[in-house]
């Protein structure tokens, strides 16, 4: 018969997995509400019955009712008259929840977490096979949710923090971006372009070249920059930053939350070093991991490991000689990559952020 301690440990894990299942279904519900525009309809129309939501969002009435009840049962939505019949209950988006679920400009916008969950699950058979074979999975394997979820999650940080807090926190860099002649910036792994545009808006004389290996991301970035007001100073290119053929010279090269995904991070950094003009700098943001492995770990570290086993490690295992870094890239690993690429100095930049640590590389 199991001891008391074994029984308690068993029961605690069983309860934890039960709660995790509930949380997983909450993410599914958020994904449906986000993708189908149900939260936005509630934010616009106000308290609604299932029939009213179905009409506003152009979905089936029975599905609308089940989704509303699930959301209210989970406390994501509120219901004004729970005692009423199923077709008469009125559901409402509580104050503050609209910012998390609808406001894509808010630093509290949380709907992308549901997109991440769906994106990571899409290639599950390929992930299982990758564990067996050691092969990698490119970004395309995670569908639109992988690309757009990342863009929607980081966009508020780029638009609200990049030009107003992060770059000004580095006086040498800030002064160069403000000075003449106008600086040139390369935004490597630019994704859907929000970081490139945010840098250009903050410094109105500079030019920014956004570079990404993912064609779909570059196409999305080109759509996003059209009519943005910075389209004359921001250009996007589909190319591999590990290529050694760059002839351009830049005063600043940035990589935001992407180095750990790269199969050849040292090659990328080596190419970037050659791209720098005299006195040029490299700014890298990547996950704010713990200094060393710990178990059990913090919630943030657990989140990073979750991303790693389902997505980021597979991205870093593509092609021969892949580095296989994974999401949990510790500071010592980045320093090693930078040193191997020929950089003589790697500093932790004095920029505070809940999710990212910033590194300044000097040739």
N, C-alpha and C positions, 0 to 999 in steps of 0.2 A: 504494500500500500504506500502511495507517495507520501513523503514527509510534508509537514505543514508548509515549509518554505517552498518546496517544489510545487505544491498545489497552488500556493499564492502566486508564484511566478507564472505557472501555466494559465491561471485564470486572468491574470493581468494582461498577458499577451493576447489571449482570446478576446478580451474586452477591447484591447487596443485595436485589433484587426476589425472588430465589429464597428467601432467608431470610425476607423479609416474607410470602411465601406460606405458608411453614411456620408462622410465628407466627399468621397469620390462621386457619389450620386448627386451631391450638391453641385459639384463642378459640372457634371453633365447638364444639370438644370440651368446653371448660369450660361453654359455654352449655347443652349437652345434659346434662352432669352436674349442673349447678345446677338447671335447670328440671325434670328428671326425678327429682331427689332421689337421684341415684346417689352423690354424695359423702357425703351425710348417711347413707345406708344403710351405706356402708363405715365411716364413723365410728362407727356404732352397732353393726354386726355384727362388725367386725374383718376380718381377712384372709378373702377370699371368692373362690370360683370364679365363673365366668360364670353357672353354674346357680344358685348361691346368691344372687348379686346380682340375677339376673332374678326370682327368687322374692321377695326382700325388697323390690325396687322395683317389682314388677309390670310388668316389661317383657319383651320377647321375648328368649329365651336367645341366639340367634345375634347379635342386635344388641348384647346385653350383652358378648359375647365380643369383638366387633370394637372396641367402645368401650374396653374394658379394655386391649386390646393397644395401641391407638393412644395411650392415656394413659400406659402404661408405656414405650412407644417414645419418647415425648416427655419422659419423666422427671417427669411430674406425679404418677403413681402408681409404686409399686415392685412387683416380682414376687418372691415368695419362692422359687419353684422354676421358673425359666425353662426348664429342660430337660424338664419334664414335658409330657405331651400337652395339647392345647388345652383340653380340658374339665377338666383336673386342676390347671392352674396356679392359684395363689392370689395375688391382688392385694391390695395394702395401701396405705392412705393414710399417707404418711410423717409422722413427728412434725413439727409446725409447719405442714404443708400444710393440716391441718384448720382452722387459724385463718384462713388465707387463703381457703379454699373453702367453709367451713361456718359459721364464727362471725360472725354478722351484727352482733355488738356490738363486734368488734375494729376498731381503727384500721388493721389490716393486711388487712381483708376486701377481696378483689380480684375476686370473682365479678361485681360490677356492670360491670367493664370489658367482659366478654363481652356483657352486656345492651346496653351502649352500642353496641358494634359491630353487633349485630343490629338495634337500633333505627334506627341511621343508615342501614343498608342497605335497610330495608323500603320506604321511598318513593323508591327510586333513580330510577324513571322520572319521578316528579314533580320530583326534584332536577335531573335533566337538563333537563327542560322549564323549570324556574325559572331555570336559567342562561341559557336562550335568551330568556325573556320578561321577567325581572326581577321576577316575582311571588314571593310568600313561601309558606311552608308552616307551618301552625299545629301546635301540640304534638300534636293528635289524629292527625296524619298519621304520627307515629312510634310509635303503638300503646302498649300497656301497658308494653312494655320501656323506652320512653323515659321515661315517668313514674316507673315503679317502680325502674328502674335508678338514676335520679338520687336518689330517696328512699333507697334502700339504701346508696348510696355516701356520702351526707352524714350519714345518721343517726348513725353512731358519733362523728363529729366534734361534732355537736350535743349528743349525750348525754354525752360525756366531756370536752368542751373548752369549750362555749359558756358554761355557767354557772359553771364552776370556774376557767377561765383567761382566756377572751376578754373577757367583760364586767367581771370584777374588775380587769383591766388598765387600765381607764378609770375612775379614782377618782370623777370628777364624776358619771358615769353610774351607777356601782355604788352610790354613796351615795344617789342619787335613787331607785333601785329598792328600796333597803332602808328608805327613810324613809316617814313618814306625811305627808299622806294617801297611800293606796296608789296607786302609779303605774299609768297605762294605757299599754299597748304595742300598736302595730299592726305585725304581721309581714306585710309586703307580698310577694306571690309566695311564699306559705308552702308551696306544693306539698302534700305528703301530711301536713304538720303537725308533723313531728318538731322543727323549730326552735321553733315556738310552744310546744309542750309542754315543751321543755327550758328555755326561759326561765322559764316558770311554775313549774317544779320548783325552779329555783335561787332564786327570790324568791317566798316563799310567801304574800305578801299582794297581789301585783299581779294585774291582769287582762290577758289577751292576746286581741286580735282577729286571727285569721289571715285573710288576703284573697288570693284567687287568681282569675284570669280563666278557669282551666280547671275546668270542672264536675266532671270525673272525679277530679281531684286533691282537690277539696273534699269530694267524697263519700268518698274514701279517708281523708282527714283526720278526718272525722266518725266513721268506723268506728274509726280508731286511737285517738281520744281517749276513746271509750267505755270505762269501767272503768279509766282510766289514773290516777285519783286527782286529776287536775287539771281534770276535765270541768266543774266548777262555775266555773272561772275562765278557761277557754279556749273561745272560740267561733270558728266558721269561716263565712266568707261568700264566696259566688260573686259577684264583681264586678270591674270593671276599675279598677285604681288610677289610671288616667289620667282618670277621670271627675272633674268638678269639683264634684260634689254632696255630698261628704263634709261632714257638719255636726259630726262628733265631733272631740274634741281629745285629743291623745296626748302623753305625756311622752317617749316614745321610738318611733321608727319604724325598722324594720329591713328591709333587702333583702339576702338572701343568695344570691349567685351567680345573679342574674336580670336585673340592669339591662341587661346587654349583649344579652339576648334580646328586650328590649322594643322594639316598633316606634316608640313615642313616649316615649323616656326623659325628655326635657325636660318633657313634659306630666305624666308621673308625678311627677317631682321637684317640679314647680310645685304640684301638688295636695298632695303630702306636706308641703310647706312651710306650706301653709294649714292642715294638720291638726295642726300642732304647738301645744302649749300654751306659755305663757310659759316661756322657758328650755329648751324641748324640744330634743332632739337627734335626728339621723339617723345610723344606723350602716349602712354598706354594705360588704359583702364581695364582691369579684369577683376574677377571675383575676390571679395574680401574674405579669404579663407583663413582658417586658424594657422598659426605658425607651424604646427606639427599635427600629426594624426592623433585624435583622441576618440575614445569610445566609452560610454555613449557620447555623442557630440551635440553641439548646439543645434537648434532648429534650423538656422541658416545653413550650417554645414550639412545637415541631413537633406535639405532642399538641393544643395549643390550636388551631392552624391546621387540623388534621385535623377537630376538632369543628366548626370554623367553616364549612368548605366543605361539610360534610355535614349540618349541623343548625342551628347557632346563627345564622349569617348569614341563612338562610332564615326563621327565626323573626322576625328583626328586619326583614324585608322585607315583612311582611304589612300591607296596607292603604295608603291614600293618604298621601303624605308620610312614608313610613317612613324611619327613621334608618339602617337597615342597618349597625348597629355591628359585629357579628361578635364572636366569642369573644375576639379579641385586642384588648380595649379597654384602651388604655394610660392611665396616670394622667392625662396631659394631656387626654385626651378626657373622662374623668369630670369633671375640673375645669371644662372648658368647659360640659358639660351642666349642672352644678350652678350655675355662674355665670349661664347663660342662664335658669335657673329662679328666680333671685333670691337664692340663698344667698351670704352675704358671706364665708364662711370654709370652706375644705376642708382638713382635716388628714389626714396619713397616721397612722393609729392605731398605737401601739406594741404590736402583736400579731403574733407570729411564727407563720407557717403555711407549709407547703411549697407549697400550691396557691393560696392566696388572699392578697390584699392587702386591708387594712381601711381604710376612709375614715370620718372623722367630719365631718358637715356641720352648720354652725351658721347659723341664720337671720340 
